[in-house]
Amino acid sequence: MSKIRLYMKIVKLFLANKTVRCEDIGKSYTTISPYYENLFLKTMHRYNDEMLLKLLECADLTNSSEILDLGAGTGYNSIFLQMKLKAGKYTLVDISKGMLGIAKKQIIQKSNLIESDMLSYLKGCEEHSFDVIVCCWALKYQPPLEMIKQFQRVIKKDGYIAILLNTSRTLPEIRRIYPKLLEKNVDKIDQLMLPLPNPKNKKVLNRWFKKYKFNEVMSSEGEHEFYFPNAEQLTEFVTSTGALAGFDVMIKLREKEIKTQLVKLFEENKTYKVTHKFVYGIYKQGSLIPYKQDKLS
């Protein structure tokens, strides 16, 4: 019966167009922004680093290079590049006021920080504006093909795109439990979070960019498992890292009662880990020099 009620509620919200919007996701990230670096980037930054180092091997950046950091969050990618390059002109775009507030305090060089959703910002840019576009863990929040179409328009000839994002198979442990949590709280669901358009694997990501005439420089995929001693710490992690941004709007995951239910579901299912599955790629607009491929361990 609870499954039928949940299905009917989802259909009703979908027909009424009561879906989670970009602005809602931005508010979610503002809520968790004080914890994001310590709980998520503290571990996962290694994959940002790996991609960015490969980008630096490819791209010949100078003091005048225009670098766009989309879904910039707390500014980690731009700070990493600034520490390595000591050069470039940076634009950081994020829809979360809280995330940008942290970025503003941490950024090394003078940079342009803009509060906006990524697609709206790109549509307002002039053609051939940027030498490099970096987007980590954020492409899924806007229609990917529309984003890549805009990349093609705003990137300069011989410019580079560096993308890191989860795959559609990420967080399998959460995908098994989240529907059960919804079934227990049908009356508390006011908005529908649509499935995120993550790629299945690197082949799909490469195909997206090929469609818009980008050449693949390199791509890789991997996964990272987070283990926890108990369900309470796992629950705190998944509700404080942005892993469920948007889904925490569909149902208020940080409410005490909901968190208690989530802990119980993890315990009942003997779940004490989550698995982030991801892919990254570097793409070039223009002629291509072959790059030696590798795979993340």
VENPE-V238739 format. One record per backbone hydrogen bond with DSSP energy under -1.0 kcal/mol. CO is the residue of the C=O (numbers start at 1). NH is the residue of the N-H. Records with the same first field share a line. If there is no record, write none. Layout:
BEGIN
CO = NH  NH
END
This chain:
BEGIN
1 = 5
2 = 6
3 = 7
4 = 8
5 = 9
6 = 10
7 = 11
8 = 12
9 = 13
10 = 14
11 = 15
12 = 16
13 = 18
14 = 17
17 = 19
18 = 192
21 = 25
22 = 26
23 = 27
24 = 28
25 = 29
26 = 30
27 = 31
28 = 32
32 = 35  36
35 = 39
36 = 40  41
37 = 42
40 = 43  44
41 = 45
43 = 46
44 = 47
45 = 49
46 = 50
47 = 51
48 = 52
49 = 53
50 = 54
51 = 55
52 = 56
53 = 57
54 = 58
55 = 59
59 = 61
62 = 65
65 = 89
66 = 131  132
67 = 91
68 = 134
69 = 93
72 = 75
75 = 79
76 = 80
77 = 81
78 = 82
79 = 83
80 = 84
81 = 85
82 = 86
89 = 67
90 = 112
91 = 69
92 = 114
93 = 71  72
94 = 116
96 = 100
97 = 101
98 = 102
99 = 103
100 = 104
101 = 105
102 = 106
103 = 107
112 = 92
114 = 94
117 = 121
118 = 122
119 = 123
120 = 124
122 = 125
130 = 156
131 = 160
132 = 68
133 = 162
134 = 70
135 = 164
138 = 141
139 = 142
143 = 147
144 = 148
145 = 149
146 = 150
147 = 151
148 = 152
149 = 153
150 = 154
151 = 155
153 = 128
154 = 129  130
156 = 159
159 = 285
160 = 133
161 = 283
162 = 135
163 = 281
164 = 137
165 = 279
167 = 170
171 = 175
172 = 176
174 = 178
177 = 181
178 = 182
179 = 183
180 = 184
182 = 185
185 = 188
186 = 189
192 = 20
196 = 198
199 = 168
201 = 205
202 = 206
203 = 207
204 = 208
205 = 209
206 = 210
207 = 211
209 = 214
210 = 213
215 = 284
218 = 282
220 = 280
222 = 278
224 = 276
226 = 274
230 = 234
231 = 235
232 = 236
233 = 237
234 = 238
235 = 239
237 = 240
242 = 245
244 = 248
246 = 249  250
247 = 251
251 = 253
252 = 255
255 = 259
256 = 260
257 = 261
258 = 262
259 = 263
260 = 264
261 = 265
262 = 266
263 = 267
264 = 268
265 = 269
266 = 271
267 = 270
272 = 228
274 = 226
275 = 171
276 = 224
277 = 167
278 = 222
279 = 165
280 = 220
281 = 163
282 = 217  218
283 = 161
284 = 215
285 = 158
END
